[in-house]
């Protein structure tokens, strides 16, 4: 259990990290006591990712069954290496592809294929064992043809569809936390003061791993930028407007009520 | 024209209508032979595509009918053990008598009651509560009355309850089956072996049934009320349990917090299940925490649903319309933690704004009702309560509202014309 957690009366002497705490002593106190005390409360790890596809029309080389060459991928939002968190990614393609279940064991988590049809791809993210033992599912509708039906397809300019999202781990384990403490792909909130973590245990041999980030990926020129600044500005402006409306209406209401009150008092006379 | 050609060809394909070949071009003007003009007109003046009855058929003579006579004959019933000969009327067709057994003999079905031997009885079936004679008597009655235990209980010499009789019969049957079976596996699927008769359970069940049947109407009503109350309490507890669960050990997940309410059989749903629409923000957060991992968009979705649960469909649509008018994406393009938080706050504020708009409408309607002089509303109407509550919510002092109600109680006369002028001035101030 981290040293920071202020023990309350119910909290008995916490055994070492490795020992399990007997169920009967668990009390429903405000302080969170997860099993073996390995998890932390109020520390939420979020990993911003971008997933989607890029599709190139093959032009002259296009055949009836292979008109486009497309790549589906999951990347870090700032093109950082996701291998720290994700162990492997499984892309489930349409059943008309042979071996529709494609497994990508190492970053960059991408898959390229050629085809003619648009369909939904189920992307399953499997995390390292200290991160999370449950996989996470994403769904992406593969897009090959441009939105605008009239625009001509070019072999040079691909169709790009990317979606931003964040993977949230509400109660990360200490081991996980230690490992990703300063990794650029991961967003951590401010950690509680005085938190001591065990030394990080690398999950795989760092030397064997190939470069996992997508900064120099051949497709990176097509990656879209996702900046929260624009959205925040938009939202802030909208909120201001709404708040102005609200104050105006409140004034209106108090005016009306004043009227009514006057009406009552004058009719009493 | 084509139709007629087709019909002409079509007609030709029927060998029986060869004689009508000369007709095709003049079909609609000449009625065919065999049916009257009016009837032909019913078909629309054209022959049907498929001939339903050939006129040749109509010319044929009907088949000679069968000769049916009725005879008074004796018969025997194979279901009878004696040799009784009775007589009845028999339908004779063309001099041929009907064959076969008496037609009702097949209904003489009976249950196969097991017959145990003396030694089997000695070996397996002795029971302190039952004498051999009684057991034999029981089985005999079972045979006679096809296991209708209510009748058997009535006929049984000593007074035994239906349950006791059933118990004895089924346990004897079970013992015999097990004894006679080559291996226990053979009879394992037999219903008596699989689900043995449980006397105490049966007695309890029947007692409960009779209790329910004999309940008076008052009792029924009271029971219903209690159940509804209990259900409500259980639901409240469920909601608070979800928040509590977030502070519990993860390992002791679903097991520990099962049923406590007075309603038996209601369990608290596991934490990773879809949220019910009645949760508020706190419990949504709590249940999100229970997930090991989730996507930010999913979390936002759940929070939006939770906040929408208190509003009607129309309100939700208005909120979304407002968002669009303000130029905000319904689903944020870059859903970071901060963006999602802002988005939710914005939605809440829009709801507040819409509520205020409604309030203003109410107030203005109230104002116009003053003008019309309808003081008929008693202070206890829901409209008043909304006003009071809303005023409190929005920080307007409630004292004024209360005073207004009291004044309204006392007042009975409509406002004079003198009041109208000040109010009109006020209205123009807006």
Interface residues (C-beta under 8 A of the other chain):
Chain A: X21 X23 X26 X28 X29 X30 X31 X32 X33 X34 X35 X39 X46 X48 X127 X132 X133 X134 X136 X138 X164 X165 X166 X167 X168 X169 X170 X171 X226 X227 X228 X230 X231 X232 X234 X235 X236 X237 X238 X239 X241 X242 X243 X245 X246 X249 X250 X252 X253 X254 X255 X256 X257 X259 X260 X261 X262 X263 X264 X266 X267 X268
Chain B: X244 X246 X247 X248 X249 X250 X251 X252 X256 X288 X289 X291 X292 X293 X294 X295 X296 X297 X299 X322 X323 X326 X327 X328 X329 X332 X333 X334 X335 X336 X337 X338 X339 X342 X343 X345 X346 X349 X350 X352 X353 X356 X357 X359 X360 X363 X364 X366 X367 X370 X391 X394 X396 X400 X401 X403 X404 X407 X408 X411 X413 X415 X416 X419 X422 X423 X426 X429 X430
